[in-house]
Amino acid sequence: MTDIKVLEPIGDSDFSWILLDKELNQRVVIEDTRTWDENRLISYVKDAKILVIENRPLSQRVLKNALTLEAIIVAFSGLDH
């Protein structure tokens, strides 16, 4: 199963949820991780294939522990990012 993990609310959304698509074998998990410590964040991202962020910084330690990571998507538009 492909895990897509969203690390912070995108836009004005302020909730946590899981979307499961059995046909595509994908799971999308949204959590507000902005107040999480690094160890909790590592636990959350360790099995993700795709991470979606808006402004959340990710340390080198977090990225090294994301063992199945294939992509990071930045949910932002504009020229100043």
N, C-alpha and C positions, 0 to 999 in steps of 0.2 A: 504494500500500500504506500502510495506517495503521500508524505506529510508536507503540507504547506502551512507554515506557522507565521501568523501576523503578530508582531511584537508590541504593537501600540495601537490605540484607536486611530483610524484613518479619517481625517476630516473631523466632523462633529460627532462621530459615533462614540459611544461610551458604554461598551458592554463586552461580555465574554460569551463566546459560543463555539460550537463545533458543527461543521457541515460535513456530512458523509455522503459520498457519491459511490455507491457500490459498483455501478456499471463502469465507471472510469477508474475505479480502484484508487480514489483520492479522498483525503480527509483534510479539511481546512479548519485550523484551530486559531481562534482570535483571543488573545489575552492582553491586558494592559500590564506590561512588564516594566513600566517606567520607574517604579519604586522598588523593584526586585534587586537583591544583591547579586553579585556575579555568580556565585555558586548555584543559586536557584535558576538563573538565566541559562547557565551551562546545562543543567538538567533538562530544561525545556527545549533547547535547540539541538541536543545531541543526536536526535533521530530525524531531524527535518531535512528534506531535500531542497526546499525552497523557503527562504525567509523573506518576509515583507516588512519593511520599515518605512517610517516617514522621516523622523529626525533622531531616532535612538542611536547613540554611538555603540559600537560593538568593539570590545577589546580584542587584542590578538589572542588572548587566552580563550575567550568565548569562541572565536572562529576556529581555533585549533581543535577544540573539543566538539565541534559540529562535524562529526565523522562522515555523515552521508550527504553533506551540503553540496548542492550543484549550482545554486544561483541565489543571489540576493537582489530583490526587487525594491527599488526606492519609489514609493508612491508619492510623487511630487511632480509638479509641472512648473515650468518657468526656466529662466536663464541664470538664476543666481544660486544654483545648487551644485 
